[in-house]
């Protein structure tokens, strides 16, 4: 399944829909944390375009499939 080109801000907004909240910023990266168990932590680069491989890794760390992620967008 082909993933769309998204900015870091768009990726953050997508994960906020399923319970992730911005924990803090470190340089050009946004750290998200899930407020309910399991307390998953994601690091999203705040770039204009998040690389496809990076986006795949973030989706995997969140415990989602590509299809579930695409439904959230």
C-alpha positions, -999 to +999 in steps of 0.1 A: +000+000+000+014+034-010+018+060+017+011+097+010+037+124+014+030+141+047+047+168+067+058+163+103+029+185+115+004+164+096+018+132+111+015+147+146-021+157+140-029+122+127-015+105+158-033+130+181-066+116+168-058+083+185-047+096+219-011+107+214-001+141+228+029+163+223+053+157+252+080+181+241+102+193+213+139+184+209+156+204+181+137+196+149+118+166+164+085+164+181+081+138+209+047+123+212+035+102+241+003+081+245-016+091+276-031+057+283-013+023+287+008+012+269+026+046+272+042+045+237+066+072+228+071+084+192+096+107+177+084+126+146+108+148+126+093+183+120+102+184+083+082+195+053+082+159+041+087+129+063+107+102+045+086+071+035+109+047+055+107+070+086+069+072+083+067+034+080+088+030+112+067+055+131+035+037+121+050+004+132+062+018+166+026+031+172+013-004+167-008+004+136-010-012+102-006+010+071-043+006+064-053+018+099-030+048+095-045+057+061-080+056+076-069+082+102-056+107+077 
